[in-house]
Amino acid sequence: MRFGAFLSLVSASLAGAASFQENFSSDPATSGWRAFGNTNLFHWNRTNQNLEVTWDSSQSNSYFHHPLGTILGRDDDFSFAFDVRFSDIAVGVNSNKPSTFEIAINLLYLATATATNFLRGSGIDPMFGPKNLVEFDYFPDSGFGATVSPTIVSSNNQFASTFNFPLEMTVNDLFHIVMSYTASNQTLVASMTRNGDPFGPVQNVMLTTNFTDFRADAVAVCSYSDDGQDPQYGGSLLAHGIVDNFVIITPPPPVADLTGAFSNSLWQVQFLSRSNWLYTLERTADFHSWEPASPPLGGNGTNLVSQDPSAPPNCAFYRVRAEKP
């Protein structure tokens, strides 16, 4: 499977954007945030300047999400941080699902997460189980101890997690969470504070050599459906709280400093590439259909040049397609 991002000449102005911050001081709908699923679970509080969230596992999968502007994988360094405060938490609200269920804030691949066969409660299940997640999970106590669980789920449903308990995220306290992933050692480090004081510790998540890969293109506050669980261990949850002060650090977009010009009567583009990406110069005459204008080039972290050796005699428009294989 290829995970594609389309970038045209106009994207050159975004080349330096390697971080994203959101403090909800203005309407998030005007800055690219969108809701999927039950939109009533998310509400921007204009007065308090935060996002009010209902985590209700009886509802369908619902997300409040914002694009990252790039696609992350295990070969990228990145981090994301946020504040969360719970006002109330109840588990086992469905008598047929009396155990706990997770509260989640994460990086995800939106196309995967919004698919009809994405059921977070299925766990390890190639058909219905979750894929493409870098997630902060909190499981409130239902008799075995409240648990904090940073988790990475691969594109083919492999899990890498740690389970830290008893570690209760008490209501009405402000928690600050930082999740940082380093590609060189394949490690996700999670740290937490409660009302400004250290909280934890939380064990690191380390990817093994047989862990395949993951993709993430959005940050999201997630209210997961509790469908798909093993009936013997089913859990349910209803919680309310606020989320605020997102800070996401990612590598630069895969295309930077993009320019185009004629060279020896051939149209060519030049741009700064990134390793582990494939780039294809594409052409259209009508903006309805696009076709490759050159063979794919592998990114190497330096400038790439791609030419159209058979440009049409009249006019054409070009873009660079960047893909993570």
C-alpha positions as CSV (number, residue, x, y, z in Angstrom):
1,M,0.0,0.0,0.0
2,R,1.2,3.5,-0.8
3,F,0.3,6.5,1.3
4,G,0.2,9.5,-0.9
5,A,0.4,13.3,-0.5
6,F,0.0,15.7,-3.4
7,L,2.0,18.9,-3.4
8,S,2.0,21.5,-6.1
9,L,4.0,24.6,-6.8
10,V,2.0,26.7,-4.3
11,S,3.1,24.4,-1.4
12,A,6.6,25.8,-1.5
13,S,5.5,28.5,1.0
14,L,4.8,25.9,3.6
15,A,8.3,24.3,3.4
16,G,9.4,25.6,6.8
17,A,6.3,24.5,8.6
18,A,7.6,21.7,10.9
19,S,5.5,22.5,13.9
20,F,1.8,23.0,14.8
21,Q,0.3,24.6,17.9
22,E,-3.3,25.0,19.0
23,N,-4.5,26.7,22.1
24,F,-8.2,27.1,21.0
25,S,-8.1,30.9,21.4
26,S,-10.1,31.1,18.2
27,D,-12.7,28.9,16.5
28,P,-10.8,25.8,15.5
29,A,-13.1,25.3,12.5
30,T,-11.3,28.3,10.9
31,S,-7.9,26.7,11.3
32,G,-8.5,23.3,9.8
33,W,-10.0,21.3,12.6
34,R,-12.8,19.0,11.5
35,A,-15.1,16.5,13.3
36,F,-15.9,13.0,12.1
37,G,-18.7,10.8,13.4
38,N,-20.9,12.3,16.2
39,T,-19.9,15.9,16.1
40,N,-21.9,16.7,19.3
41,L,-19.1,15.0,21.3
42,F,-16.8,18.0,20.6
43,H,-17.5,21.6,21.5
44,W,-15.3,24.7,21.3
45,N,-15.7,26.7,24.5
46,R,-15.2,30.3,23.3
47,T,-15.0,31.7,26.9
48,N,-12.6,29.2,28.3
49,Q,-10.7,28.8,25.1
50,N,-10.5,25.0,25.1
51,L,-12.1,22.0,23.5
52,E,-14.8,20.3,25.5
53,V,-14.9,16.5,24.9
54,T,-17.3,13.7,25.6
55,W,-15.8,10.3,25.4
56,D,-18.9,8.0,24.9
57,S,-18.1,4.5,23.8
58,S,-21.8,3.8,23.0
59,Q,-21.4,6.1,20.0
60,S,-19.7,5.4,16.7
61,N,-16.0,6.2,16.2
62,S,-15.8,10.0,16.4
63,Y,-12.7,12.2,16.0
64,F,-11.8,15.8,16.3
65,H,-8.8,16.0,14.0
66,H,-6.4,18.3,12.2
67,P,-4.0,17.3,9.3
68,L,-0.3,17.2,10.0
69,G,0.7,18.4,6.6
70,T,3.0,15.4,6.1
71,I,2.9,11.6,6.6
72,L,4.8,10.1,9.5
73,G,6.4,6.7,9.8
74,R,8.9,4.8,11.9
75,D,11.8,6.5,10.1
76,D,10.7,10.0,11.3
77,D,11.4,11.9,14.4
78,F,8.3,13.6,15.9
79,S,6.5,14.6,19.0
80,F,3.1,15.7,20.2
81,A,2.0,17.3,23.5
82,F,-1.3,18.4,25.0
83,D,-3.2,19.2,28.2
84,V,-6.2,17.2,29.4
85,R,-8.5,17.6,32.4
86,F,-11.3,15.2,33.2
87,S,-14.4,16.4,35.0
88,D,-16.0,12.9,35.4
89,I,-15.3,9.4,34.3
90,A,-17.6,6.4,34.5
91,V,-16.7,2.9,33.3
92,G,-19.0,-0.1,32.8
93,V,-21.9,2.1,31.9
94,N,-23.2,-0.7,29.7
95,S,-24.1,-3.6,31.9
96,N,-23.2,-6.0,29.1
97,K,-19.7,-4.4,28.9
98,P,-18.8,-3.9,32.6
99,S,-15.1,-3.5,32.3
100,T,-13.0,-0.4,31.4
101,F,-12.4,1.2,28.0
102,E,-9.8,3.6,26.7
103,I,-9.8,7.4,26.4
104,A,-7.5,8.2,23.5
105,I,-5.6,11.2,22.0
106,N,-3.3,10.4,19.2
107,L,-1.7,10.6,15.8
108,L,-3.6,8.6,13.2
109,Y,-3.9,7.9,9.5
110,L,-7.3,9.4,8.8
111,A,-8.3,7.1,5.9
112,T,-7.7,4.0,8.0
113,A,-9.4,5.4,11.2
114,T,-12.6,6.4,9.3
115,A,-13.0,3.1,7.6
116,T,-16.1,1.0,8.5
117,N,-14.0,-1.9,9.6
118,F,-11.9,0.1,12.1
119,L,-12.9,-1.2,15.6
120,R,-10.4,-0.1,18.3
121,G,-11.8,-2.6,20.8
122,S,-11.0,-5.5,18.5
123,G,-7.4,-5.4,19.4
124,I,-5.2,-7.8,17.5
125,D,-7.5,-8.6,14.6
126,P,-6.3,-8.3,11.0
127,M,-9.8,-7.6,9.6
128,F,-11.4,-5.3,12.2
129,G,-8.5,-4.3,14.5
130,P,-7.0,-0.8,14.5
131,K,-4.1,0.2,12.3
132,N,-1.8,3.2,12.0
133,L,-1.9,4.8,15.4
134,V,0.6,6.6,17.7
135,E,-1.6,6.9,20.7
136,F,-1.9,8.0,24.3
137,D,-4.4,5.7,26.0
138,Y,-5.9,5.9,29.5
139,F,-7.9,3.1,30.9
140,P,-9.8,4.2,34.1
141,D,-9.9,1.7,36.9
142,S,-12.5,-1.1,36.8
143,G,-10.9,-3.2,39.5
144,F,-7.4,-3.9,38.1
145,G,-5.9,-0.4,38.5
146,A,-6.1,2.7,36.3
147,T,-3.7,2.3,33.4
148,V,-1.7,4.7,31.2
149,S,-0.7,3.0,28.0
150,P,1.3,4.7,25.2
151,T,0.8,2.6,22.1
152,I,1.9,2.3,18.5
153,V,-0.1,0.2,16.1
154,S,1.4,-0.7,12.7
155,S,-0.2,-0.6,9.3
156,N,-0.9,-4.4,9.6
157,N,-2.3,-4.4,13.2
158,Q,0.9,-5.1,15.2
159,F,0.9,-3.6,18.7
160,A,3.7,-2.1,20.6
161,S,2.6,-0.8,24.1
162,T,3.5,-0.5,27.7
163,F,0.9,-0.7,30.5
164,N,1.6,1.5,33.5
165,F,-0.6,0.9,36.6
166,P,-1.9,1.8,39.0
167,L,-1.6,5.3,37.6
168,E,-4.9,7.2,38.0
169,M,-5.6,10.4,36.1
170,T,-7.7,12.0,38.9
171,V,-10.6,14.2,37.9
172,N,-10.3,18.0,38.1
173,D,-6.5,17.8,37.8
174,L,-4.6,19.2,34.9
175,F,-2.4,16.7,33.1
176,H,0.2,17.6,30.5
177,I,1.4,14.8,28.3
178,V,4.4,14.7,25.9
179,M,4.9,11.8,23.5
180,S,8.3,11.9,21.6
181,Y,9.4,9.3,19.0
182,T,13.0,9.0,17.9
183,A,13.7,7.1,14.7
184,S,17.4,6.3,15.5
185,N,16.4,4.1,18.5
186,Q,12.8,3.3,17.4
187,T,11.6,4.5,20.8
188,L,8.5,6.3,21.9
189,V,9.0,8.2,25.2
190,A,6.0,9.4,27.2
191,S,6.2,11.9,30.1
192,M,3.4,13.4,32.2
193,T,2.9,16.1,34.8
194,R,-0.1,16.6,37.1
195,N,-0.8,20.2,38.0
196,G,2.8,21.0,37.0
197,D,4.4,18.2,39.1
198,P,6.0,15.0,37.7
199,F,3.5,12.1,37.3
200,G,4.4,8.6,36.5
201,P,6.9,7.3,35.4
202,V,5.6,5.9,32.1
203,Q,7.6,3.1,30.5
204,N,9.0,3.7,27.0
205,V,7.6,1.9,23.9
206,M,10.4,0.3,21.8
207,L,9.7,-1.1,18.3
208,T,11.2,-4.5,17.6
209,T,12.9,-5.3,14.3
210,N,9.8,-7.3,13.1
211,F,7.5,-4.4,13.7
212,T,6.6,-3.4,10.2
213,D,5.7,0.3,9.9
214,F,2.9,2.8,10.6
215,R,1.5,5.9,8.9
216,A,0.1,9.0,10.6
217,D,-1.2,12.2,8.8
218,A,-3.5,13.8,11.5
219,V,-3.7,14.6,15.2
220,A,-7.0,13.6,16.8
221,V,-9.0,13.5,19.9
222,C,-10.8,10.2,19.7
223,S,-14.0,8.9,21.2
224,Y,-13.9,5.2,20.2
225,S,-16.9,2.9,19.8
226,D,-16.8,-0.1,22.1
227,D,-18.0,-2.4,19.4
228,G,-15.9,-5.4,18.4
229,Q,-14.6,-6.5,21.8
230,D,-14.4,-10.0,23.1
231,P,-17.7,-10.4,25.0
232,Q,-15.9,-12.0,28.0
233,Y,-13.8,-8.8,28.6
234,G,-16.0,-6.1,27.1
235,G,-15.8,-2.6,28.6
236,S,-17.7,0.7,28.2
237,L,-17.1,4.3,29.2
238,L,-18.6,7.7,29.5
239,A,-16.3,10.6,30.4
240,H,-16.2,14.4,30.1
241,G,-13.3,16.8,30.1
242,I,-11.3,19.4,28.2
243,V,-8.3,19.2,25.9
244,D,-6.0,22.1,25.2
245,N,-2.6,23.4,24.2
246,F,-1.5,21.0,21.4
247,V,2.1,21.2,20.2
248,I,3.1,18.9,17.4
249,I,6.6,18.8,16.0
250,T,7.2,16.9,12.7
251,P,9.8,16.8,10.0
252,P,9.4,19.4,7.2
253,P,6.9,18.6,4.4
254,P,8.4,16.2,1.9
255,V,8.7,18.9,-0.8
256,A,10.5,22.1,-0.1
257,D,11.9,25.0,-2.1
258,L,9.9,23.9,-5.2
259,T,10.7,25.9,-8.4
260,G,9.9,25.3,-12.1
261,A,11.5,26.6,-15.3
262,F,12.5,25.6,-18.8
263,S,15.9,24.1,-19.4
264,N,17.0,23.4,-22.9
265,S,13.4,23.6,-24.0
266,L,12.3,21.0,-21.4
267,W,10.1,21.9,-18.4
268,Q,11.7,20.8,-15.2
269,V,11.1,21.2,-11.5
270,Q,13.7,21.4,-8.7
271,F,13.0,20.8,-5.1
272,L,14.5,19.7,-1.8
273,S,13.6,16.1,-1.2
274,R,13.5,13.9,1.9
275,S,14.8,10.4,2.3
276,N,12.4,7.5,2.2
277,W,10.0,9.3,-0.1
278,L,9.2,8.7,-3.8
279,Y,8.6,11.7,-6.1
280,T,6.8,11.8,-9.5
281,L,6.4,14.8,-11.7
282,E,2.7,14.8,-12.9
283,R,1.1,16.7,-15.8
284,T,-2.4,17.7,-16.7
285,A,-4.1,19.9,-19.3
286,D,-7.5,20.2,-17.7
287,F,-7.1,19.5,-13.9
288,H,-9.4,16.5,-14.3
289,S,-6.9,13.8,-15.1
290,W,-3.2,13.7,-14.2
291,E,-0.5,11.5,-15.7
292,P,3.2,10.9,-14.9
293,A,5.5,13.2,-16.8
294,S,8.7,11.4,-15.6
295,P,9.7,8.2,-13.8
296,P,9.6,8.2,-10.0
297,L,12.7,9.5,-8.2
298,G,13.8,8.4,-4.7
299,G,14.3,11.2,-2.2
300,N,17.8,11.5,-0.7
301,G,17.6,14.6,1.4
302,T,19.1,16.9,-1.2
303,N,17.8,18.7,-4.3
304,L,16.2,16.7,-7.0
305,V,15.5,17.7,-10.6
306,S,12.7,16.1,-12.6
307,Q,12.0,16.9,-16.3
308,D,9.2,16.3,-18.7
309,P,10.8,15.0,-21.9
310,S,7.6,14.9,-23.9
311,A,5.6,18.0,-22.9
312,P,2.6,18.8,-25.1
313,P,2.9,21.5,-27.7
314,N,0.4,23.9,-26.2
315,C,0.2,24.2,-22.4
316,A,0.3,21.9,-19.4
317,F,0.2,22.2,-15.6
318,Y,2.5,20.3,-13.3
319,R,2.6,19.1,-9.7
320,V,4.9,16.8,-7.7
321,R,3.4,13.7,-6.2
322,A,5.2,12.6,-3.0
323,E,4.6,9.1,-1.7
324,K,5.7,7.1,1.3
325,P,6.2,3.6,-0.1
